[in-house]
């Protein structure tokens, strides 16, 4: 059951017909929350490290987790569009939890393993002047706190996005 009506005779031209309270809103909310999380990483790097690194806009790892933001925004938007007691909301929450667990668990462990392999490779090739292999990426996953902040960001963003659309449409 939708939270608000699907259309209004007073709908603004800013929001395309059929966008509010639809799958389009869910997808856009999810993608934009991931972009906002990546933007926070970029701005944080500028403010705290005094470094402009455009790769932060597309790289994984760091504060906040864009995967967590995206998935919690998706689940929250699904809940607001289809209802928090719907089956599809339950599925979205389940997928969000798996992705968040993966971000803090499996991918973080893979990043730690990459660090160990990089150290071993450096120790082996320090004495040789020959080929030194490319370093593995070490920042793959997130700390539980980074995942939590990303999750909160996604929920807040989805609610804000939904309410903003409702204000524009009605």
N, C-alpha and C positions, 0 to 999 in steps of 0.2 A: 504494500500500500504506500503510494507516494506521500511525502510529507506535505507538499504544497501542490496545487493544481498544475497540470502540464502546460497550460497556456493561459494567457490573459488578453482581453481586448485592449489593454493598455501596454502591451509588450513593447519594449524599446527596440529600435533598430540596431542597438549595440550588441544584442544577443540574438543569434539566428534562431528562427522558429524551430522548435523541437530540441534545442540544445539543453535548456534547463530541465533538470530532473530526468536526464536520459543517460544512456551509456556514453554519449559524447562528453558529458560533464564529468563522469567518472574517469575516463581516459585522460582528459585534459588536466584534471585535478592531480592525478597521479604523476603525469609527466612534468607538470609545472613545479610540483613540490620537490621532485628530484633535482630539477634545474635550480631551484632556490637553495637547496642544500649545497649543491656544487658552488653556487655563487657565494654562499657563506664561507666556504673553504677558501675561495679565491680572495675575498675581502679580508678574511682573517689573516691570510698570509701577508697581505699588503700592510695591515695594521700592526701585527705582532712581530713579523719577521723582517719587515721592510723589504720584501721581495715580491716582484711581480712575476708570477709563474702561471702562464695561461694553460699549462698542462693540467693544473688542478681542476679545471672546468670539466675534464673528461676522465680523470684518473680515479681509481677506486681507493678506498681507505681514507682515514682521517676523520676529523670532526666537522659536522655530524654525518652520520651514515645516510647517504642518498638512497641506498636500497631500502633501508628501513622507512625513510620519509615517504618514498614512493608507494611502498606496500601498505603502510598504515593510512596514507591518504586514499588509496584505492579502496581499502576496506571501509573506511569512514564514509566516503562518498557513496559506496554501495549501500551502506546502512541508511544514509539519509535519503537516497533515491528509492530503494526497494523496501526499506524497513529493517530495523535492527533485529527483528525476529524471523527474517526470511532465511531460507536455506542458502541462497547465494551469498548473503552476508557471512554466514557461518563458514562457507567455503573460502571466502576472501580472507577472513581472520585466520583460518588454518594455514593458508598459503603465506600470509604475512608472517606468521610465527615461524614457519620453516625457513623463510628467507632471512629473518632476523637471527635465528639460531645459527644458520650457516655463516652469516657475516661475522658473528662474534666467536664462532667455534671453528669450523672447518677452514674457512679462508684465513683466519688469524693464525691458525696452526701452520698452514701452508706458508704464510709469510715468515713465521719464525724458522721453519725448516729452510727456506730460501736464505735467510741470514746465516744459518749454520753452514750451508753449502758454499755460500760466498766466502766465508771465513776460511773454510777448508781449502777452497780453490786458491785464495790469496796466499795461504801458507805454502801450498805446493809450488805455485808458480813464482814465488818471491825469489827463489834461487836460480830460476831459469830466465833467460832473456828472450825466449821464444814466444810462441803464441799464448796470450792470456785470454781465456774465454770471457764472453760477455757476462756481466753481473746479472743475477736474477733479481726481479722486483721483490722487495721485502715488505712493502706496505700494501698488503692485499686485503686484510680484514680490519676489524674494528675491536676496540675494547667494549665491554658491556655498556659502559657509560656513553660512548659514542653512538651505539645502537639505540640506547634509551632516548638520547636527545634527538636522534633522527626520527624515532617513532613519535615522539611528542610533537616535533615539527610537522610531520605529516598529518597528524590528527588536527592540529591547530590550523594548518593551511587549508585542509579540506573543508572544515567548518567555515572558515573565513570566506573561502571561494564560493561555497554554496550560499551563504548569507548575502554575499555581494551580488551574486547572480539574482537572488530573490529580490533584492532591493532594486536592481536595474529593471527586472522584468515587471515587477508589480508597482 
